[in-house]
Each structure stands twice: as C-alpha cells, then as structure tokens.
Amino acid sequence: MTDRYGLELSTGSPRAAEAYCRGLDHALAAEAEAEACFREARLEDPGFALAHIAEARMLQFRARPAEAREAADRALQVVGGATRRERQHVEAIATAVAGDPRGALEKVRAHVAEFPRDAFVLSQATGVYGLIGFSGRLERNEEQLALLEPLAGAYGDDWWFLSQIAFAYNELFRHREAQQAVERSLAGNPRNGHASHTVAHIAYETGDAEGGAAFLREWLVGYDPAHQLYVHNHWHLALFELAAGNFARVLDLYDRVIRPSVATSPPLGTIADAASLLWRCTLTERPPADLPWAEVAEYAAAWFPRPGTTWADAHCLIAWCAVNDTARLTALVGQLRDRVAGGKVYAGPVLVTLAEGYLAFAHGDWDRAANLFQLARPEVVRLGGSHAQRDVFEETLIEACARAGRLEQARAILEERLDRRPNGRDRRWLEHITAREAATA
C-alpha cells in the first residue's frame, strides 16, 4: 500500500491506509478533516506510526501541546518495524513536536533530499508558519525557495506543491511566476486553501484590491469555518476592503469572523489576525476607543500570559499598546530582554526593539517610537509571517513619524510603498500627510 505520492505505507490494514491518505490530502489542503482521518487510521491500526505522528502534528497546530507530545511518543514507540523512510519521517516531525525547530529543520532537509516526494515532511518547512518561516533568519524567504525549486521536477503538477512554490515566489516579489504556479494549483484542486491564500497574497502585493476581494468573496462561499485558513482568508478580504475604503465592511468581517470570541483559528492565528486588523484601523480610520480593543487585549493576556511564542508576543504588544496598558507592556519588555539575553528568542534583539517601540508609542513619545521602529525595520522579517502581515509594523513607523512631526519621513515611506504596490489606503494616508505638511508650512 502507498500514498498518492507512491510512498510505501507500513500498515496491514487497507482501511487504515485509506484513512491516512484522506487525512494527508486534507492536511495539505489546510482542511479540518485531517485530524479525524489520522485518528481513524491509528485506531484501525495502532501500530501505524505515520498515523500517530500526523495526528501529533495536527494536535500541535491546534495548540494542544501535551496531547501532541503523547501522540509523537506513540509514533516513536511503534515505528521500529517500519521502512527507513517512515522512521526518518517520524523522527523529523517528532523533533518539531518536541520543540526543537532547528534540529527538525536539519532532519527535514536531509530527508527530502533522499525522499523528495514525502510531502507531509516537506510541508513542515513550507509557508510562513513553518520551520523556515519561524527560523528567525533574514534570508528565510530565499531559503524557502531554495528548498522548493530543486524539487519541482519530482512533483510536476501536484496541486499542493504548486501552491507552496507559488507562495515562495510571491514573497520574493516574483509575482508572474507565482501567478502561473497558483493557477496550475487551482486547476489541480480548485478548493485547496493554500492556493486561495496565495492568490490573496499576489493581489495584495500587486495592489489589486478589487481583484483580490472579488476572488475571495466568490471562493469563500461554502468554505468550512473549521478549516485552517477560513479566518485568515477573511482577514485578507478585510484588508482589500480597507484598501478600497469600505470601512463598514471591514468592521462587519471583523465582528462576524475575526474577533476572538467568534474566530475558529488556533490562538496564534487569532491574536495575529485580530490585533493587526484593528491596529490598521486605529492608525488610519478610528481612535482606539471607537474599536473593540478590550476583547483582544484580554484574549492576549489569557492565551499568552508569558512570552515564548515570538509571533504572538509581537501582536500582544499591539493589543496592549492600543488599550494603553503600559503595565503589561513594561513587564513584557523586561521579560523579552531576559529571554533574548538567554538566547531564547529565535528572532533575536529585534523583538525587544519592537517592544520598546510600542511602549514608547503608548507613552506618546513619538520621536523615540519612530526611532525604534526605524531601527527594527530592516530586521522585522526575523519575526516570521508574510510581507502582508509584517506591513503593520511599518505602518506603525509611518504613524509615529507623522505624530512626531517628521512628515517628510512619513511621506517618503508611503511613496516607497506606493511605488512597490499601489494601494488606495496608502494614497489616502499620503493625502493626509500632505495636508498636514501644508498646514504646518
């Protein structure tokens, strides 16, 4: 028995193999059914190591770390009689589940060099939340494409692989190649979530808010709210509506889909989507008091009471800055300094710089805030996320500059952004800066 990539499966149960293969397709399409399929497979055959380790990965994604480690331990216990490919597969993912991302990435690289079509192992290192995306390295986007491009021949027209390489091309601003690859991905599986997500990113980076919104409005019809990218794709739709000036639609999307009390994403995605969208609205549309910030700030405190998840920490900073919770901000700055000094933050000192910037912003020290955000700007890629997600930090720099009276600097950044990616919201923001320059002339 084999999976759809032609790789042998060490199970004596055809039903277990069939359930595992269904789960694999669901996992690669970012669909919620994956976890149940993998559970079904390991119940059919408790000795089927790949089913255990795949379920472990799904549990980890759902922010259930203790259960994930238990499932990974079970996989390690039963994998001994499996093929070498399966043993390495289990060891690579188990290393990630155990909290050793660097070691896991080394194992993934070695494994796919030998077994390039082991897609589930390769998927651990793809995307902005993967082992490369959260590696903290400046060259992570280049590394992502360097991992994928040599494998293109092994995958051909595989819809999952095409969605991943399309995203990698887009993050390096190679939009034409990204568009070609994502069209092939959608042709192979029109409902695969990763491809739809990549279409949204291409539209964002090329300034096609109208086209991006039209695609997502149609594509999201019938999409299961339990799926991995349900909330995040609605977040992208909200960004397109914000760019078009449709603020009422932005708030409607936030209230119906994105706010923490209704979001179906794991906590990491929820805090990132909710905080970054409301902060964009705060910077250009409404003061914090007119937006539902209290819920986001309390969610951040409840789910991330201590630092340790860098991408979440960066968005907790935004939430607590918005509600002017300088006590929590001050405490987090101190904790992050200690963690960075102890080598416990993959992104390094840039997270502390960002934290100090948000604390200065909350205090109304606009000059200091602008200086700190400018200092962080070249290295903010280390935090993880995509260009679209990290834009929120650059936008905070723009507003800090404007409030500090450094209007020429704010204008220069906005003009640079517009040269790279035409955007209605940035144009309106630039008009506002121009009006302030005229008023102070």
N, C-alpha and C positions, 0 to 999 in steps of 0.2 A: 504494500500500500504506500502511496506517495501523496504529497500535497500537490497543489496545482503548479508548483514550480519544479515538479519532478523529483523532489527530495524524499528519501525513504522515511517512513514513519514506523517506529518500533512499538507497534501495538498489535495484539492478536484479534482485536475487535474492530470489525468494519464499521460498526455504529460509532465507536469512539473516534475512529479516523475521520468519518464523515462529519461528525460534530466539530472536531478540531478544525477541519478545512473550512467549514462555515464560519467558525469563530475567527479564523485567520483573515478571511475576506472582510468580515465585519470590522475587525480591528484596523485593517489597512484602509478602510473607508471611513474611519472615525465614527463607527456606529455602536450604539449601546448594547446591541445583542451579543457582542463579542464575549463579554464576561459570562453570560449564561451558557453560551456554547462551549466555552472552555471548561466550565464546571460540569456540564453534561458529559464531556469527553472523559474527564478524570473519574467521574462516578462510574461510567461504563467500564473503564479500565484503570483502577487505582495505581497500576504500575506504569502508566503512560506519562513519562517525565515531561514531555513538551506541553501537555495539557496543564500540568501543575504550574510550570514556570510562566506560561502565558496568562493563567489566572492570576498569578502573583503580580505580574506587570499591570494588569487591569486594576487590581486592588490598590496598588501603589498610586496609580493615576487618580483613583477615587479618594485619595487621602486617607487610606486605611492601612497605615504602615505596619502595624503589628501583624495583621492578617496576611499582608503581603509577604512578610518575612517568614511566617509559618508555611505559606504555600511554597516559597522558594526552597525552604529547608526540605520539604517533602520531595520536591523535584530532585534535589541533590541526593537524597537517600535512595531514590529508585532509578537513577539514570545510569547506574553502573553497567547494566547489561545492554545498553543502547549502543548505537553506532557512534563513532568518534565525532561525526558531525553534530549529532544530538548532544553529546556530552559537552562539546565546546559551546553549543547554542545555550544550554542550560547554565554553564559556568559564566558566560558573558552577561546574561540577563540577571542572574543571581548576584553578581558583583554589583550591578547597578542598584538592585533592590536593597542590598546590604549597605548602601550609602558610600560607595567608593566609585564616583563617576570617572575619575582619571583611569583607574585600573580597568573599569568596564570599557572605556573607550579604546584602550590598548587591545583588549580582548576582541572587541568588535572589529577593529581594523585588521587584526591578524586573521580572524575567522572569515570575513567576507573576501579577503584576498584568496583564500582557499575555496570558499563556498559562496561565490558572488550572488547566487540566487536564493540565499537564505534571507528572504525579505524581512521577516519579523526581527531578526537580529539587526539587519541594516537599519530598520526603522527606528531603533533605539538612538541612532546618531543623526537622524534627519529632523528637519523642522527647527523652529526657534526654541522649542522647549526640550530638545534632545540633548544628547551628551556633548555635542559640539556647540549647540546654541547656548548652553549654560556652562561652557568651559571657561569663560572669563577672558578669552584671548581676543586681542584686537583683530586678528586675521581670521576670525571664526567663519565669516561668510565665504572667504576664499577657500578655507579648509573644507567647508561643506561641499562646494562644487568639485574640489579636487578629489574628494572621496567618491562622488557620484559619477562624474564623467567617464572614468575608465570602465565603469560597469554598464554603460548604456548598451553595449552590444549584447551583453548577457540577458538583458531584459526586453529589448526590442520594443514592441508596442504595449507592454504591460502598463495598464492604466495607473496603478499605484506608483510605480517608479517614475512615470512621466509627470505625475502631479508633484513629486518631490524635487525632481530636477528643474521643473518649471519654477518652483518657488525659489530654488537656489539661484537660478539665472536672474530672477527679478530682484532679489536682494543685492545683486551686483549691478543693477540697472541695465541689464541686458534684456530689455523688455520684449524685443522682437522674438528672440529665442524662447523666452518664457511663454509668450503667447502661442507660438507654434506648438510647444510641448503640451501646454494645458489644453489646447483644442484636441490634440490626439488623446489625451487622458479622458476628456469628457466623451469623446467618441467611443472609447472602450467601456466606460461606465458613467453615464450621464448624471447619476445621482451620487457620485463619490464626493464626500465632504471636503477632502483636501483640495480637489480641483476647483470646486466653487470658491473656496477660501483664497486660492491663488489668483483666480480671476479678480476677486475683490482687491487684492494687493496690486495687481497690474493696473487696474483702473485708478487706484489711489495714487500710485507713483507716477502715472502719466497724466494726472489731472482730469480724468474722465469721470467726474462725479455723476453726471447724468447717466452715462452708460453703465457704471457700476451699480447705481441704485436700481436701474431698470432690470439688470440681470438678477440681482439678489431678490428683488420683490417677486419675480416670477419663480426663481429657483427655490426659494424658501417655502413656497406653498406645499403643504403636505410633509414638510421635514419634521421628523420626530423631535420634540423638545428634549428628549433624553439623550440625543446624540451629542457627541463631544463638541461639535462646532456650532450648535444651534444658537447659543447666546452670543458667541464671538462673531458669527456672521451677521447677526442683528446689530452688534456693535459697529461693524463695518458699514452697514446700511445707515446707522445713525450718523457716522462720520460723513457719509455722502450727503445726507440731509442737512447737516450742519454747514457743509461747504456751499450748499445751494441756498442757504438762508432760511431753511424750513424749520425754525426752532421748535414750533409746536409739535412737529412730527418727531423731532429728537426726543422731547420730553415724553411723548407717548410711547416710543420704543423703550425708553429707559424704564418707565413705570410698568409696562406690560411684560418686559422680557429681561432687562439687565439689572435692575436694582437687586440687592442681596436677598430680600425677602421673597423674591419670585424666581431668581436665577436658578438654572438647573446645572450649572457648571460646578466643578470642584472649587474649593475656596481660593486657590491660587488664581484661577481664571476669573472668578467672581470679583475679587478685590481689584485686579488689574483692569478689567473692563469698566466696572462701575466708577472707580476713582478717576481713571484717566478721562472718561467721557464727561463726567461732571466738572472736572477741572478745566477742560477745554471750554465748557460752557461758562464757567466762572471767569475765565480770562477775557472772553470777548462778548458774552451775552448778558449775564446776570450776576449780581453780587452773591456771595456765598449764602447770605441769609434768605435769599429767594429760591434756593435749591435744596433738595432733600439730603443734606450732607450728614445730619446726625446719625442716620441709619448706617451709612458707610463707615463713619468713624468708629462706631460701636462694633460693627462687624469686624473691622480691622483689629480692634483690641481683643475681641473674643477669640478669633481664629489665629491671630499671630501675636500673642501676648509677650513673646520673647523673640528677638531677632534670630535668624538662622536660615531663612529662605529669602535669598537676596532679592529676587524679583518681587516678592510680596513686600519685603521691607521698603523697597523704593516706592511702592504705591501706598503703604501705610503712611509714609512721610507726607504724601499729597493729601490724604484724607485728614490727617491731624493738623496740617497747615491750614486747610480750608476752614476748620472749625476753631482755629486759633488755640489749639491745645498745646501750648508751649511746654507744659509739664511733661507730657508724653514725648514730645519732640526732643526735649533736652535729655530725657532719660535714654531715648533711643540713640541719640548722637553719642553719648558716653558708652553705651553698650557696643555700638558698632566700632568705635575706636579700639576698644579692648579686643574685639573679635578680629579686626584687621591686624592689630599688633601680634595676635597669636596665630596668624596665618589661616584663619578660619573662614575667610570671605573670598570666594573664587574671583570676584570682580576686583578685589584689592581696594586701595585707598579712594577710588572714585566714588564709592558708595558713601564714605564719610564726607567727602566734599559736597556731594549732593545733599546729604542730610543737613549739613551746616548751612547750605544754601536755603533749604526750606525753613529752617529755624530762623534765619535772618529775614526771610520773606514774611514769616508770621509776625516777627517783631517790627515790621515796617522799615527795616534797614535795607533800603532798595539798592544802594550802591554796593554794599557788601554782598547782598544776594546776587546781583548781576555779576560781580567779580567771581563768585564761587561757581555759578552756573557756566560762566565762560570758561573757567578752569576745567570743569568737568566735561565740557562739550566734546573734546576730541576723543575721550575715553569712555563715553557713556555706552558705547557698543558692548563693553565688557559685562554690563548688567544682564544681557540677554534680550529676548524679544525681537521684534522686527523693526524696520525703519518706521513704519506707520505707528507702532506702539511707542517707540522712543521719541517721536516727534513732540510728545507732551513735555519733555524736559527742555527741549529747545524753545518751545513756546513759553515756558516759564521764564527763560532767559530774556525773551523779547519783552515780556510784560515788566520784568524787573528793570530792564534798561529804560523802558518808557516811563515808569514811575520815578526812576532816579533822574529823569530829565536828560538821559542820554539818547535822545530821539534819533540822532544820526546813526548810532549803532543799531538801534531797533530797526530803522528803515533799511539799513544795509543787509541785515539778516533776512528781512521779509523779501527784499528784492532778489536776494540769492535763492530763496525758496521758490519764488515765482518763476525765476529763470529755469529752475530744475523741474518744477511741477506746477503749472497753472492751477490756481485754486481760488474760488470765489470768496471764501472766508479770509484768506490771506490778502486778497485785494481790498476787501472792506477794512481789514485791520490796517493796511498800509494807508488807506484814505484817512483813517482816524489819526494815525501818526502824522500825516501831512497837515491835517487840520490843527493839531496841537503845535506843530512847528510854526505854522502861520500865526497862531495865537500868541506865541512867545517871541516872535520876531521883533 
